[in-house]
């Protein structure tokens, strides 16, 4: 996980034109960590440490809604299939077939077990 000090170093290095490999060396992180951090939070031209820190804090807040509850139709569909004797693994495999164009209307078997 990237800390505030790392984000500040990234934020200082980017406008100076410092290469990501040099920033990675400065903060002692793996090359892919800094690259993903910069890409996730606006890229070289728009990266700001404060905004990146706020976004990271929001993304790790708990509790998050369960995957089944994130789509308005999905709880009823999953419930109906469970009552009908379907296993969570079978439900996970069947949803893409029944709803091929509705990507949010899909859920893993692990998420179904958690929801139940």
Secondary structure as a PSIPRED ss2 file (coil, helix, strand):
# PSIPRED VFORMAT (PSIPRED V4.0)

   1 X C   1.000  0.000  0.000
   2 X C   1.000  0.000  0.000
   3 X C   1.000  0.000  0.000
   4 X H   0.000  1.000  0.000
   5 X H   0.000  1.000  0.000
   6 X H   0.000  1.000  0.000
   7 X H   0.000  1.000  0.000
   8 X H   0.000  1.000  0.000
   9 X H   0.000  1.000  0.000
  10 X H   0.000  1.000  0.000
  11 X H   0.000  1.000  0.000
  12 X H   0.000  1.000  0.000
  13 X H   0.000  1.000  0.000
  14 X H   0.000  1.000  0.000
  15 X H   0.000  1.000  0.000
  16 X C   1.000  0.000  0.000
  17 X C   1.000  0.000  0.000
  18 X C   1.000  0.000  0.000
  19 X C   1.000  0.000  0.000
  20 X H   0.000  1.000  0.000
  21 X H   0.000  1.000  0.000
  22 X H   0.000  1.000  0.000
  23 X H   0.000  1.000  0.000
  24 X H   0.000  1.000  0.000
  25 X H   0.000  1.000  0.000
  26 X H   0.000  1.000  0.000
  27 X H   0.000  1.000  0.000
  28 X C   1.000  0.000  0.000
  29 X C   1.000  0.000  0.000
  30 X C   1.000  0.000  0.000
  31 X H   0.000  1.000  0.000
  32 X H   0.000  1.000  0.000
  33 X H   0.000  1.000  0.000
  34 X H   0.000  1.000  0.000
  35 X H   0.000  1.000  0.000
  36 X H   0.000  1.000  0.000
  37 X H   0.000  1.000  0.000
  38 X H   0.000  1.000  0.000
  39 X H   0.000  1.000  0.000
  40 X H   0.000  1.000  0.000
  41 X C   1.000  0.000  0.000
  42 X C   1.000  0.000  0.000
  43 X C   1.000  0.000  0.000
  44 X C   1.000  0.000  0.000
  45 X C   1.000  0.000  0.000
  46 X C   1.000  0.000  0.000
  47 X C   1.000  0.000  0.000
  48 X C   1.000  0.000  0.000
  49 X H   0.000  1.000  0.000
  50 X H   0.000  1.000  0.000
  51 X H   0.000  1.000  0.000
  52 X H   0.000  1.000  0.000
  53 X H   0.000  1.000  0.000
  54 X H   0.000  1.000  0.000
  55 X H   0.000  1.000  0.000
  56 X H   0.000  1.000  0.000
  57 X H   0.000  1.000  0.000
  58 X H   0.000  1.000  0.000
  59 X H   0.000  1.000  0.000
  60 X C   1.000  0.000  0.000
  61 X C   1.000  0.000  0.000
  62 X C   1.000  0.000  0.000
  63 X C   1.000  0.000  0.000
  64 X C   1.000  0.000  0.000
  65 X C   1.000  0.000  0.000
  66 X C   1.000  0.000  0.000
  67 X H   0.000  1.000  0.000
  68 X H   0.000  1.000  0.000
  69 X H   0.000  1.000  0.000
  70 X H   0.000  1.000  0.000
  71 X C   1.000  0.000  0.000
  72 X C   1.000  0.000  0.000
  73 X C   1.000  0.000  0.000
  74 X H   0.000  1.000  0.000
  75 X H   0.000  1.000  0.000
  76 X H   0.000  1.000  0.000
  77 X H   0.000  1.000  0.000
  78 X H   0.000  1.000  0.000
  79 X H   0.000  1.000  0.000
  80 X H   0.000  1.000  0.000
  81 X H   0.000  1.000  0.000
  82 X H   0.000  1.000  0.000
  83 X H   0.000  1.000  0.000
  84 X C   1.000  0.000  0.000
  85 X C   1.000  0.000  0.000
  86 X C   1.000  0.000  0.000
  87 X C   1.000  0.000  0.000
  88 X H   0.000  1.000  0.000
  89 X H   0.000  1.000  0.000
  90 X H   0.000  1.000  0.000
  91 X H   0.000  1.000  0.000
  92 X H   0.000  1.000  0.000
  93 X H   0.000  1.000  0.000
  94 X H   0.000  1.000  0.000
  95 X H   0.000  1.000  0.000
  96 X H   0.000  1.000  0.000
  97 X H   0.000  1.000  0.000
  98 X H   0.000  1.000  0.000
  99 X C   1.000  0.000  0.000
 100 X C   1.000  0.000  0.000
 101 X C   1.000  0.000  0.000
 102 X C   1.000  0.000  0.000
 103 X C   1.000  0.000  0.000
 104 X C   1.000  0.000  0.000
 105 X C   1.000  0.000  0.000
 106 X C   1.000  0.000  0.000
 107 X C   1.000  0.000  0.000
 108 X C   1.000  0.000  0.000
 109 X H   0.000  1.000  0.000
 110 X H   0.000  1.000  0.000
 111 X H   0.000  1.000  0.000
 112 X H   0.000  1.000  0.000
 113 X H   0.000  1.000  0.000
 114 X H   0.000  1.000  0.000
 115 X H   0.000  1.000  0.000
 116 X C   1.000  0.000  0.000
